[in-house]
Amino acid sequence: MLFLLAVLAAVAFAADVDVTGNWKASVETPNGSMDLTYVLKSTGNVVTGTIQSQMGEMKIDEGKIDGDKISFSATIENIGKISYSGTVKGDEMTLNFTFGGGGDMPPMPAIVAKRVK
């Protein structure tokens, strides 16, 4: 009986987090603060959706979730691909991001997004 409870607990812990919903964040840029809204839908381990900001809307590509780990990308015209990866804990998502070309860009601070209820 104890073994069965341990197996069920392990399966529940390994389950992917449901990130479906709207997540709000704010990012400091050289031109001031930019508000972001991540509109996400997760089905199994696949994440789809959009990122909305003052610059418009970007489609999320290559989205996936593995337990509490999330990753996806989006492409901005004239800038290129941005890759996001991070973790989801409850109603908070912490994302690190890199720009496609990478180059000599300094590390960017993590984005902390909160689920809109």
C-alpha positions as CSV (number, residue, x, y, z in Angstrom):
1,M,0.0,0.0,0.0
2,L,2.8,2.4,0.9
3,F,4.5,1.6,-2.4
4,L,1.3,2.4,-4.4
5,L,1.0,5.8,-2.6
6,A,4.7,6.6,-3.4
7,V,4.1,5.7,-7.1
8,L,1.0,7.9,-7.3
9,A,2.8,10.8,-5.6
10,A,5.7,10.5,-8.1
11,V,3.3,10.5,-11.0
12,A,1.4,13.5,-9.7
13,F,4.7,15.4,-9.1
14,A,6.0,14.6,-12.7
15,A,2.8,15.9,-14.3
16,D,3.1,18.9,-16.5
17,V,1.9,22.2,-15.0
18,D,-1.2,23.7,-16.8
19,V,-0.1,27.2,-17.9
20,T,-3.3,28.0,-19.8
21,G,-4.4,31.6,-19.2
22,N,-3.0,35.1,-19.2
23,W,0.3,36.1,-17.5
24,K,1.4,39.7,-17.0
25,A,4.9,41.0,-16.7
26,S,6.8,44.2,-17.0
27,V,10.3,44.6,-18.5
28,E,12.7,47.5,-18.2
29,T,14.1,48.6,-21.6
30,P,16.4,51.4,-22.6
31,N,13.2,53.2,-23.7
32,G,11.4,52.6,-20.4
33,S,9.1,50.0,-19.0
34,M,7.3,47.6,-21.4
35,D,4.2,45.6,-20.3
36,L,3.9,42.1,-21.6
37,T,0.9,39.7,-21.6
38,Y,1.6,36.0,-22.3
39,V,-1.6,34.4,-23.5
40,L,-0.9,30.7,-23.1
41,K,-2.6,27.4,-23.8
42,S,-1.1,24.1,-22.8
43,T,-2.3,20.8,-24.2
44,G,-0.3,17.9,-22.8
45,N,3.3,19.0,-23.1
46,V,2.7,21.5,-25.9
47,V,2.4,25.2,-25.3
48,T,0.8,27.6,-27.8
49,G,-0.3,31.2,-27.7
50,T,0.8,34.8,-28.2
51,I,2.9,37.5,-26.5
52,Q,1.2,40.9,-26.5
53,S,3.0,44.3,-25.9
54,Q,2.9,47.9,-27.0
55,M,4.9,46.7,-30.0
56,G,2.1,44.4,-31.1
57,E,1.4,40.6,-30.9
58,M,3.9,37.8,-31.5
59,K,3.0,34.1,-32.0
60,I,4.6,31.6,-29.7
61,D,6.5,28.9,-31.5
62,E,8.3,25.7,-30.3
63,G,6.4,25.8,-27.0
64,K,6.7,22.9,-24.5
65,I,6.3,22.2,-20.8
66,D,8.1,19.4,-19.0
67,G,7.0,19.2,-15.3
68,D,7.5,22.8,-14.1
69,K,10.0,23.7,-16.9
70,I,8.6,25.8,-19.8
71,S,10.2,26.9,-23.0
72,F,9.1,28.7,-26.2
73,S,10.2,31.2,-28.8
74,A,8.8,34.1,-30.7
75,T,10.1,36.1,-33.6
76,I,10.2,39.9,-33.8
77,E,10.5,41.6,-37.2
78,N,13.8,43.3,-37.6
79,I,15.2,41.7,-34.4
80,G,14.8,38.0,-35.0
81,K,14.1,35.0,-32.7
82,I,13.8,35.3,-29.0
83,S,14.1,32.1,-27.0
84,Y,12.5,31.8,-23.6
85,S,13.0,29.2,-20.9
86,G,12.1,29.1,-17.3
87,T,10.0,27.6,-14.5
88,V,6.4,27.8,-13.3
89,K,5.6,27.7,-9.7
90,G,1.9,28.2,-8.8
91,D,0.8,31.5,-10.3
92,E,4.3,32.8,-11.0
93,M,6.4,32.1,-14.1
94,T,10.1,33.1,-14.2
95,L,11.6,33.3,-17.7
96,N,15.1,33.9,-19.0
97,F,15.4,34.9,-22.6
98,T,18.1,35.2,-25.3
99,F,18.1,36.8,-28.7
100,G,18.6,34.6,-31.8
101,G,22.0,36.0,-32.9
102,G,23.3,36.1,-29.3
103,G,26.5,37.8,-30.2
104,D,28.1,39.9,-27.4
105,M,24.8,40.9,-25.7
106,P,25.0,41.2,-21.9
107,P,22.9,38.8,-19.9
108,M,19.3,40.0,-19.6
109,P,17.4,40.0,-16.2
110,A,14.8,37.3,-15.8
111,I,11.1,38.2,-16.5
112,V,8.7,37.4,-13.7
113,A,5.1,37.0,-14.9
114,K,2.1,36.6,-12.7
115,R,-1.1,34.6,-13.7
116,V,-4.1,36.9,-14.1
117,K,-7.0,35.6,-12.1
